[in-house]
Amino acid sequence: MKPGYHDIYTRYRDNITRGVLKPGDKVPAIRVLAEELKVARKTVETAYAILTGEGYLVSQGARGTRVNPDLLLPGHDAPAEQATGTLPESLISQRERSGFLRPGIPALDSFPYKKWLLLAGQATRSMRQEEMLNPPVLGWYPLRQAIARYLNISRGLSCTAEQVLITSGYSGSLRLILDTLASRSDKVVFEDPGYFMGQQLLKRIVPRLHTVPVDRSGMDTGYLLRHHHDARFAIVTPSHQSPLAVTLSLPRKQQLLDWASQNEAWIIEDDYDGEFHYTRKVLPSLKSLDQHDRVIFMGTFSKTIMPSLRMGYVVMPASTVAAFTDCADIVTSGQPVLTQKILTTFLNEGHFFRHLKKMRALYQIRRDWMIAALQEVYGDLFFTEQNDGGMHIVAFLSKGSGDREVARCWQQHQLQVNALSEWYRGSGKRYGLVMGYNNVRTYQEALNLLEGPKQQTLELLG
């Protein structure tokens, strides 16, 4: 029987993880391997696409496709550290390396690659001459329509295609919002702890940046009203807070909306993984409760499809569409139309909905595996708090404050976790490891990964 794309993918993955193929080794060209295995080129192409998406392979143009030279494998020596500038050591991998347990990476092994490649081929063949000019800065209109339909159904919004603006992702969305609506004298508040890369970006572009503590009910809106009532912008992750994984309570949602309405302030709702709730229906967004159009909703397909897609969107309040359009004309150049066409069909034909439904079930299983494996390997050294969804967990330290040392130890075993304390700016820090679980394929794999740094972790926390 001829091997399918999954067989080819598994063979290469296993040979790489066992060290038979080493970082930097060249692999056969797609055409050559297809001829050798007597399979269609599309079969090999799909397998290579998965391996590349997971970081096992890299394409180097004329030099061919090779095993990722920067790949670190458990039990193998790590290359010398690269200069990191101001980026903490526990976050080096987030920018420079691939690895296990990295937060925010979707289950790449379960993405419908064959369907995506088929749609990509169709989109390429249907390209018209006028679509080869500069892309529209607000986004390809059919994609804006598709996103509006999706958000109105799944996230409870009531928006039109004219309010949807396509961006390059989280950073592009946040920059564009502030470029359009903020002045340098405006006070901006952010969650504490909050998304680390978001903090770094805001520190560069916002002169008056302040933080508001987060507890088990989400952003402390009482603190906001007492200390930062005059803020112009509040940036929040209400559906699934990053990184503490809590949900903003309904009373606080209403309090936040009332504050914005009464003070003509703006709420930027970052819905980075709001689709993933497991034990109940997907929570309605904060924007769906907004009666005064003061919430700017932003999302991305990096968490639901693939990070390399580099595609996000902003839902503009109706009163701001003209201002966003003027600003986008100056500071953006639009996203590639071909990619937008592929994504549009993926949404319109129902593939995206089916994929999300499958991922919700899969992520719940994999999260349970990770929590159970933590308990089995480390006992009461770590604990987790109950949450209803998301793409990561926080393994809190039961005692001590050495999460940075533990994170560095785990990274030596290619477990690309983050130290929770590094996501805080103020006092009242908590300590633990922020870890993704979406790409843990079996319970045994979770156990094996966690066993690697066990002895060193016991010494550090003992």
N, C-alpha and C positions, 0 to 999 in steps of 0.2 A: 504494500500500500504506500502511495506517495505521501510524504510528510506534509501536513498542513502548516500554516503560518505559526500556530501555537507550538507545534513540535520543534520547528526551527528556532523559535524564540527560546524555548526551554533548553535546547541543546547549548546554545550560545551562553545563555545566562548561567547555566550550571558549570560550563567549562571556564567561564570568567571567575565565578565565585570560588571555584576549586583551585584557581591559579594555573590551570592548563593554558589558558590564554591570559597573557599578562598585559598590564597597562602599556599602551603604545603599539601593541601588536596589530598588524594589518589584517583585515578580514577580506574575503573575496568580494569582488564587485557583484552587484545584484544580478547582472546578466550571466556572469560566470557561474555563480552558485546555482541559479535557476537551471542552467544547462546541466550542471553536475548532478543535481537532485531530480532532474526531469520534472520540474514543477513550473507553473506560470511565474513570470517575473513579479506579478502583483503579489503572489504569496510571499516571496522573499522580501519584497518591498515593505509589506505589512509587518513582518517580523522585525526587520531592521528599524522601522519607525517606532515600534514599541521599545526596543532596546535603546534607541537614541533618546526617546522621551524619558526613560527611567535613568538615563545617565551612564549606561553601560558602554555605549558606542558614541563616537563623534565623527561627523563628516568633515574632512579636511580638504575639500575641493580636489585639486589635481593629485594630491597625495593619497586620495582614496579614503575609505572608512576604516577607522581603527578603534581598538579598545581605548576608552577614555584614559588619556595619560595621567589625569589627576584623580583617578578612581582609587579610593582607599577601601581595602577589604579587611574584615576582622582577621586578626592574626598576622597581618602583613605590616611591614614597617611603613610609617607615614613619611611623606616627603617633608622637607624643612618648611617651617611656617613662613608664610608670605607676610609682607608688611601689611598692617591692617589700619593704619591711620587712627581715627578715633573710634573705630568699630570694636566693641568688646570681643574678646577671644571666643566667648561662647556663641557668637553670631557670625564668625568667619564663614562657616559652612553655608549660611543662608545666602551669601553673596558669591562665594568662590568654589564651593564644592557640592557634590551631591552626597547623600548618605541616608542611612536608615533613621526612622523616627523624626524626620524633619517636619516641623509643623507647616500646615497650609498646603501640602501637596496632595492632590486628589489621587484616587486609586487608579493609577495609570494602567495596571494590568487588566482592568475591567472596562476600559474605554472602548466603544465600538469603532475601532480603527478602520475596519473594512468598509463600514458605512461612510465614515468620514472621507476616506480616500475616494470612494465612489462619487460622493458629492463634490469633492475637489476636482475630479476629472470633468464632471458635468459643468461645473462653474467655469473652468478654464476653456472648455470647448465653446461655451456660449458667450464668451466675452465679445462685446461689440466695440467698435472703434471709439465711440464717444466715452466708453468706460475706461479708456486708456489715458485720458487726460487727467489733470489734477483732481483728486477725489474731493467731494463736497466736505467742507470743514465741519458741518454739523453731523455728517454721517450719511451713508447710503440710505435713501428714504425707505425702501422696502424693509431694511433691517430695523429702522426706527419704528416702523409699524409693527413688526413682529415682536420687538421688545415691549412696546406699549401693551399689546394684547397679552403677552405673557405676564407682565407685572399686574395688570388689572385683574387677571384671573387668579394668579398664585399668591400675590403679595397684597391684594386688597386695595391697590391704588385706583385712582380715577384720573388717568392722564391720557393725552393724545400723542400721536407720533411727533407733532410739532414741538412737544415739550422734551423729547428725548434727544440727547446729544451724545454721540459716540466718541469715546476717548481711548487713550492708549493704556488705560488701567488706573489703579489706585492713585499713583503719584500724578498722572496726567489730569485726573478728575479733580483732585484736591487743589492743585496749582491753578487750574482754570477757574474754579469757583472763587478762590481768593483773589486772583487777578481781576476777575469781573466785578466782584462786589465789595471787597475789603480795601480799606486804606491803611497806611502804615501806622496810624494812630489807634486803630481798632484793637480792642482787647479780644483775644481768642482763648477759649478754655478747652481743655482736652482731658480725657480720663486719666486717672492715676491709680493703678498702673494702666498703661495704654500701649497700643501696637508700637513696637520699638521703632520700626522703620518710619512710621508716621511721625513719631516724636522727632527723629533726626531731620526729616524734611521740614517740619514746622519750625524747628529751632533755626533753620537757615533762612526762612522766608517770612516769619512773623516776629516783629520786634517785641510785641506785648503778648507773650504766650504764658498762660497760667494753667494750673491743673486743679481738678476736682476729684476728691477721693471716691473710690468705688468700694461698695460692700456687697453683701449677698443679695441686695435688691437692685444692684446696678449703680449708676452714677448718683451720688448723694446730692439731690436737687436742693435740699435744705441748705447744705454748705454753699452751693452755687448762689442761692438767693442772699445768704448772709455776707458772703465775701466777694462775689463777682456779679452782683446784680446788674452792673453797668456793662457787662460783656456784650459784644456785638455778634459773636459766633460761638456756638457750642458744638463740638465734634464728638459724636457718640456712636457706640455699637450696641444698640438697644436689644436686638433679638438674641445675640449671643456674644457677650462682651469679650473683647480681646485684651488680655489673655485669661481672665478669671472664669470665663464660660458661664457667667450668670446672665439672667434676663432682667431687663429694666422693668420694675413692677408697674402695674397699671396706674396707681396713684402718682407715682413719680413721672410717668409718661405725661399724664395730664398736667402736672405741675410744670413740667418743662415746656409743654405747648403753651400754657397760659403765660409763662414768663416771656416767651418769644413774641406772643401776640401783643402783650401789654407794652413791651419795650421795643417793638419793631426790630427784634433781633432775628438771627437766622440759626436754625438747627441743621447741621450737616449729618445726615443719617448714613453711616457706613454699613451697608447690609452685606458684609463680606461672605458670610456663610449662613444666611438666614433661611435657606432652603432646607437645612439639615436638622430637623427635629424628629425624634424617633418614637416617643411613646404617646404622642398626640399629634393632631394636625399641625401643619406649619403655622407658626404664629403670625398674626397680621403685623405688618410693618408699622412703625411709628407714623410714617407718612399717611397711612390709611386713616389715622385718627385726626389728622390735621384739618381743622375747619377754616383756618385763616391763611393757608398757603405760605407758611413760614418754614417748612421743612424742604431741604434740598436733598433728594435721595440719590445715592450713588451705589453702584454695584459693579461687579467684575465677573468675567467668565473664567478667570484664572483658577478659581476654587472648584468650579463645576465642570469645566471641560479640560483645560490644560494651561499651565502658566505661560508657555511659549506663545499662546495665541495673542497675548498683549492686547486685549480688548475689554474695555469697560464702558460704562455709560453713566450719564447724569440725567436725572429728571428735574428739569428747570421749573420753578414756580412760574405761572403764566405771566406775572408782572415783570419777570426778568429775562424773558426770551430775547427781546431786542438787545439788551445789554450783553448777554452771552454771545449772541450772534456777532455783534461788533467786536467783542474781545477775541472770539475764536478766529475771526478773519485775520487778526493781527498776530496772535501767538501760537496758532496751530496750523498744521498743513493737511489735516485729515488722515484717516486710516486707509490702508490698502483696500480697494474695492473688491478685489478677488477674494480676500479673506472674509469680508463682510457678506459677500454673496454665498459663500459656503455656509457661514453661520446662519444666514437667513433661512436657507433651505432646511438646515438642521433643526431650526425652531419650528418652521411652518409645517414640516411633515411629521411632527410629533416625536422625533428622535430624542429631543432634549427632555421632554417630559418623561419618556420611558427610561432614559438614562438616570434621571434624578430619582425616580421611584426605585430603581434597582440599587442605586448607591445608598439610599436611606436604609434599606434593609441590610446591605453589606456593611456599612459603617457601624451600625449598631452591634453587629456580630463582632467586628474587629475591635471596637472599643471595649466590649466585654472581655475579649481575649486579653487585651493589654492590661486591664485592671486586674483580672484574675492572675495573670503572669506576674505582675508586680507584687501581689500578695504572696504568691508561692515562692518567689525568689528572694524577696526582701522582708517578708513578714511585716512587722509594724514600724519599720524604718521610714516608710512613706505612707501617706493616706491620700485618698481622693475624695472630693465632695460631689454629691449627687448633682448631675445636670442632665438636661433633656436632649442634648444634641451637640452639633458642632463637628469640628474636624481635629480637635486636639483635647488632651486632658492635661491637668496640672497635677503632678505628683508632689504634694507638699511634704517637706521634711517634718518628721514628727518632733525633732528637737534640733537645735543648733541653727546657724545661719551660714553654713558653708556651701550654699548651692553653686557658687561660681567654681569652687574647686571640684565639686562633684561633676558639674557640667564639663569641665575641661577633661576630667578623667574619662567620662563617657565618650567624648569626642575622639579620644585616642583609640577607641574601639569602633570608630565610624558611626557612632550614635549621635546624630546631629540635633541634640536637644538644646534648649536655651535655659539659662538661669533666670528664674522668675524675678529675682531682686533687681536685675538689670533693666526691667521694664518699668520700674518706679522712678519718679523724680523727687518725691517728697518723703516725709517720715512715714511711720506706720507700715514699713515693708513687711511682706510675707516672703517665705523662702521655699523654693521647690524647683522642679524641672518642668518646663513646657515641652510636651512631646506629641508628635503626630502619630496616628495609628492606622491611617487609611491604607498604607501599603504593606501592612503585616498580613501575610497571606494565610497563615495557619497559627493555631495556638502554640504548636511546638516551635515555630519560628520565633514567636514572641519570647518564649522561654529561653531559646538559644541566644537571642540578641541580648537579653537582660543578664544572662549568666556571664557574659564576657567581662564586664567591669565589676563583677560582684565583689571579689576579694579586695580590690582597691577601694571600693565604695564603703565596705565594712570597716576598713582601716581609717578612712576619713571621718566616718560618722560614729565610729566606736568610742 
